[in-house]
Amino acid sequence: MKTATAVLSVKFNSSHNQEKLMQVCNEDLNVFRNVPGLIQKYYIAEESSGAISGIYLFETKTSRGTFWTSELAAKIPERYGVIPETLRVEEYDMAIVLNETVLT
């Protein structure tokens, strides 16, 4: 069991249709499973705006920073069809957790 201390939220609207976007997300699952320090990634969709978010839980701030400056992260805009003016990236530190550990 691992404890997350750092969160990354990447929210955007995509130029891809829903089918293409879900295809890309599914194709990338194994790539994200191998990101050092990444405990979990949630793909969530906002019904009202059509925006999609990636919520990433990292073991440390360092692993979050390393990921966000990686080649993989640099490919997200093109791969996911990010509409630039809709991109919103936020970093959070874990404050209080309902369930203290995440099962892996």
N, C-alpha and C positions, 0 to 999 in steps of 0.2 A: 504494500500500500504506500502511496506517495501523497505528500501534502503539497498543495499548490500555494504559492505565495505571490504570484504575479499573473495578471490577466491582461489580455490584449483583445480589443474589440475592433473589428474592421467591418464597416457598414457601407453599402453602396447600392446603387441601381445598376443593372447590367443591360448592355445592348443585346445580349443573347436572349432568345426566347426561353421559357421555363424548361422545356425539354433539353435544350442544349446546355443550359446552366447546370441542371441536375446530372447530366452526363459527365461534364467536366468535374463536378464535385465528387462523383463516384469514382472516376478515373484516378483522382488524386488521393484517395483515402490511404493507400499504402505508402505513398510518399510522405504524407503527414504523420503516419504512424512511426516513421523513422527519424523525426526531428528530435535532436537531443534536447532533453529537458521538457518536452511537450507532453503533458499528462493526458489532456483531453482537448478535443476540438468539437464545438457544436456548430452546425450549420442551422441558422434560424431564418425564417422568412417573415417579413412584416406585411400582413395582408393589405392594410390600407394604402401603403405606398408602393408595394412591390419590391421594396428593398430587401436585400439579403445581407446577413451578417455572419461573420465567422467569429465565434467567441473561443478564445484559446486560453487554456489554463496551463501555466508553466510552473516548474519547480522553483525557479529563481528569476529575479529581475535580469540577471546576466543571460540566462538562456532565452528569455523573451527578447532582449536586445540583440543577441546573436542571430536569432531567427529573423527579426525584422530588418536586419541589414544583410541578410543572406541572398544568394542568387534565386532561391525558391521564392522568397517574398517579393523580390523585384519582378518576377514573372506574373504575379497575381493580376495586375491591371489588364494586361493583354489576354492572359488565359481565361479570365473570368468576365471579360468584356466590360470592365469597370467604366462607367461614365464619370470622367474626372471630377466634374463639379458636384457630384453626389457623394464622393468619397469622404468618409469620416473615420479617423483612426484615434482611438483612445487607449491609454494605458492606465491600469488600476493596480493598486496593491491590495492584497487580501486583508480585510479588517476583521470580520467576524464570519464564521462558517457554521452553518447548521450541522452538517456532517463533516467532522474534522478530516476525514481521509477520503480519497477517491480510489476505488478499486480498479486495478489494472489487469 
